[in-house]
Amino acid sequence: MAAQLGDVELVTVDSMQVYRGMDVGTAKPSATERAEAPHHLLDLADPSEDFSVARFQAAAHEAFGAIEARGHRALLVGGTGLYVRAVVDRLTVPGEWPDLRAELDAEAAATGTEGLHRRLAAADPPAAARIDPSNRRRLVRALEVTLGSGRPFSSFGPGLDVYPAARFRMAGVWLPRAVVAARIEARYERQLAAGFVEEVRALARRPLSRTARQALGYRELLAHLDGRVSVEEAMIAAVRRTREFARRQRMWFRRDPRITWMGAESEPFAVLPALLGNWTR
């Protein structure tokens, strides 16, 4: 693959690969893979930090400037939808209101997320429609911005339902749903064999941000290490949550008319020749 990339440098758009020490569970590129081709936006923060979209956006544009200064081209890879939009469409990232966020977070911890979702639905229906009612972190953030700024969370930037012309050419890989489900389960099996439990155990010895704690697989294995579930039960829950995430991720990107989709029967790298031949010239 590295030989095919030529002057292309990889920019990873993944909200959890930014964390140092979260390697196995995020399927972070290995040292060998990083040596074969330049990778950017990995290991930017300690897991104790609540990493933000604004911070990622700034780091991404700094990386783009350095890549272009070398006469190279950036190839964005990854699937954190909001991060992709923040970078591609230069979304205006709203400010932060920590005291308000703490109040909302305490409310969610005490009474659950349903009340927060109802409040958001009343104040900002478009935002509420896009956020899973159980996603505490995103609900708190949306309400924090809506209440703190006096503007609906969904109103920032061009709006997530608007797709302006972009300077990036965008492509997506489409796999059959049954294949995606099987790949998710097989990936967790590989990660367990590669030391995922041990990685989470090491992370649990130090403070972890609420963002890092919610990462797919990490939340479930933290519950296992707390003695609440067996490792088998943790993995069943992780597989289920990851499949739900993949479904939402697919719906998110399918709405974007700028994306050209490339289908593969079982192996996503099968589209690589077409991607590099048609999209990096």
C-alpha positions in Angstrom: 0.0 0.0 0.0 2.8 2.5 0.9 4.3 2.2 -2.5 1.0 3.1 -4.1 0.5 6.2 -2.0 3.4 8.1 -3.5 3.3 11.7 -2.2 0.1 11.2 -0.2 0.2 11.5 3.6 -2.6 10.0 5.7 -4.6 12.2 8.1 -6.6 10.1 10.5 -10.0 11.5 11.4 -10.9 9.5 14.4 -12.0 10.9 17.7 -10.4 8.1 19.8 -7.1 7.6 18.0 -6.1 11.0 19.3 -5.6 9.5 22.7 -2.2 8.2 23.7 -2.2 4.7 25.1 -5.5 3.8 23.5 -4.0 1.7 20.7 -5.4 -1.8 20.6 -9.0 -0.9 21.1 -9.0 1.9 18.5 -7.1 -0.2 15.9 -4.4 2.5 15.8 -1.9 2.0 13.0 1.2 0.1 14.1 4.7 1.4 14.3 5.5 -0.5 11.1 2.5 1.0 9.3 3.4 4.5 10.4 7.0 3.9 9.1 5.6 2.9 5.7 3.6 6.1 5.2 3.3 9.4 7.1 0.3 9.5 9.5 -1.1 12.6 11.2 -3.4 13.4 14.1 -2.6 10.3 16.2 -1.6 10.5 19.9 -2.5 14.2 20.4 -3.9 14.0 23.9 -3.7 12.2 27.2 -6.8 10.0 28.0 -7.5 12.2 31.0 -8.4 15.1 28.7 -11.8 15.8 27.2 -10.6 16.3 23.6 -12.7 18.7 21.6 -13.8 19.2 18.0 -12.2 22.6 18.0 -8.9 21.2 19.0 -9.0 18.6 16.4 -10.0 21.1 13.7 -7.0 23.3 14.6 -4.6 20.3 14.5 -6.0 19.1 11.2 -5.5 22.5 9.5 -2.0 22.7 10.9 -1.2 19.3 9.4 -2.7 20.3 6.0 -0.4 23.3 5.9 2.7 21.3 6.6 1.7 18.6 4.1 1.1 21.2 1.3 4.3 22.9 2.2 6.1 19.7 1.4 4.4 19.5 -2.0 2.4 16.5 -0.9 -1.3 15.7 -0.7 -3.5 14.8 2.3 -5.7 11.7 2.3 -8.2 11.9 5.1 -9.1 8.4 6.5 -11.5 7.5 9.3 -15.1 7.7 10.2 -15.9 10.2 13.0 -18.6 12.1 11.2 -18.6 15.3 13.1 -14.8 15.6 12.9 -15.0 15.0 9.1 -17.5 17.8 8.7 -15.6 20.1 11.0 -12.5 19.8 8.9 -14.0 19.5 5.4 -16.6 22.3 5.9 -14.7 24.4 8.4 -17.6 24.4 10.9 -17.8 27.2 13.3 -17.2 25.4 16.6 -19.2 26.9 19.5 -17.7 28.0 22.8 -17.7 26.2 26.1 -19.6 26.8 29.3 -18.0 24.5 31.9 -20.2 25.3 34.9 -23.4 24.7 32.8 -21.9 21.5 31.4 -21.2 20.3 35.0 -24.8 20.9 36.0 -26.1 19.1 33.0 -23.7 16.2 33.5 -24.8 15.9 37.1 -28.4 15.9 36.1 -27.7 13.1 33.6 -25.9 11.1 36.2 -28.7 11.5 38.7 -31.8 11.0 36.5 -30.6 9.5 33.2 -30.5 11.1 29.7 -34.2 11.0 28.8 -34.9 14.3 30.5 -32.0 16.0 28.7 -33.2 14.6 25.4 -36.7 16.1 26.0 -35.2 19.5 26.9 -33.1 19.4 23.7 -36.0 18.4 21.6 -38.0 21.4 22.9 -35.1 23.8 22.4 -33.4 22.5 19.2 -35.5 19.8 17.5 -33.0 19.2 14.6 -30.2 18.5 17.0 -32.3 16.2 19.2 -33.3 14.2 16.1 -29.6 13.5 15.3 -28.5 12.5 18.8 -29.2 9.1 20.3 -31.3 9.6 23.5 -28.8 7.5 25.4 -25.7 9.4 24.3 -25.0 11.4 27.4 -21.9 13.2 26.2 -23.4 14.6 23.0 -26.7 15.5 24.7 -24.8 17.4 27.4 -22.8 19.3 24.8 -25.7 20.2 22.7 -27.7 21.5 25.6 -24.6 23.3 27.0 -24.2 25.2 23.7 -27.9 25.8 23.2 -28.4 27.2 26.7 -25.0 28.9 27.0 -25.0 30.7 23.7 -28.7 31.3 23.3 -28.5 29.8 19.9 -29.6 26.3 18.8 -26.7 23.8 18.7 -27.7 22.9 15.1 -27.3 26.5 13.9 -23.5 26.6 14.1 -21.5 26.5 10.9 -23.3 25.9 7.6 -25.5 23.5 9.5 -25.1 19.7 9.4 -28.0 19.4 6.9 -26.2 21.7 4.4 -23.5 20.3 2.2 -21.6 23.2 0.6 -18.9 22.7 -2.1 -15.7 21.4 -0.6 -12.1 21.5 -1.6 -11.9 17.8 -0.7 -12.9 14.9 -3.0 -14.8 12.5 -0.9 -15.2 8.7 -1.3 -16.8 6.0 0.9 -16.5 2.2 1.0 -19.8 0.3 1.1 -19.9 -3.2 2.5 -22.9 -5.5 3.0 -24.4 -5.2 6.4 -23.8 -8.8 7.3 -20.2 -8.4 6.4 -19.8 -5.4 8.6 -21.4 -7.2 11.5 -19.0 -10.2 11.1 -16.0 -7.9 10.8 -16.9 -6.1 14.0 -17.1 -9.4 15.9 -13.8 -10.6 14.4 -12.1 -7.4 15.2 -12.9 -7.6 18.9 -11.7 -11.2 18.9 -8.3 -10.1 17.4 -8.2 -7.2 19.9 -8.7 -9.4 22.9 -5.9 -11.7 21.6 -3.7 -8.6 21.2 -4.1 -7.5 24.8 -7.1 -5.2 24.8 -8.0 -6.2 28.4 -4.5 -5.4 29.6 -4.5 -2.1 27.8 -7.8 -1.0 29.5 -6.5 -2.3 32.9 -3.4 0.0 32.5 -5.6 2.9 31.5 -7.9 2.4 34.5 -5.0 3.0 36.9 -5.1 6.7 36.0 -7.8 9.3 35.5 -9.8 8.9 32.4 -11.9 11.6 30.8 -15.6 11.0 30.2 -14.9 11.0 26.5 -12.2 8.3 26.7 -14.4 6.2 29.0 -17.2 6.1 26.4 -15.0 4.7 23.6 -16.3 1.6 22.0 -15.1 -1.5 23.8 -13.4 0.5 26.5 -16.6 1.3 28.4 -17.6 -2.3 28.4 -14.2 -3.6 29.5 -14.1 -1.0 32.3 -17.3 -2.5 33.5 -15.7 -5.9 33.4 -12.7 -4.7 35.4 -15.0 -3.1 38.0 -16.4 -6.6 38.4 -19.9 -5.9 37.0 -19.8 -8.2 34.0 -17.7 -11.0 32.7 -15.3 -10.4 29.8 -17.7 -12.4 27.6 -20.6 -10.2 28.6 -18.5 -7.1 28.0 -17.7 -8.2 24.5 -21.3 -9.1 23.7 -22.3 -5.6 24.8 -19.4 -4.0 22.9 -20.3 -5.8 19.7 -23.9 -4.8 20.0 -23.0 -1.1 20.6 -20.5 -1.1 17.8 -23.1 -2.5 15.4 -25.5 0.3 16.4 -22.7 2.8 15.9 -21.9 1.5 12.5 -25.6 1.8 11.5 -25.7 5.4 12.6 -22.4 6.1 11.0 -23.7 4.7 7.7 -26.8 6.9 7.9 -24.7 10.0 8.7 -22.5 9.6 5.7 -25.2 8.5 3.3 -26.8 11.9 3.7 -23.8 13.6 2.2 -24.4 13.9 -1.6 -20.7 14.8 -2.1 -19.5 11.3 -1.3 -18.9 8.8 -4.2 -19.5 5.3 -2.9 -17.4 2.3 -3.9 -18.7 -1.1 -3.1 -16.8 -4.2 -2.0 -18.1 -7.7 -1.3 -16.0 -8.4 1.8 -12.6 -6.7 1.8 -12.6 -2.8 1.9 -9.0 -2.6 0.6 -10.3 -4.1 -2.7 -11.3 -0.6 -3.7 -7.9 0.9 -3.0 -6.6 0.8 -6.6 -9.7 2.6 -7.8 -9.5 5.1 -5.0 -5.9 5.9 -5.5 -6.2 5.9 -9.3 -9.3 8.2 -9.5 -9.1 10.3 -6.4 -5.5 11.2 -5.7 -4.5 12.5 -9.2 
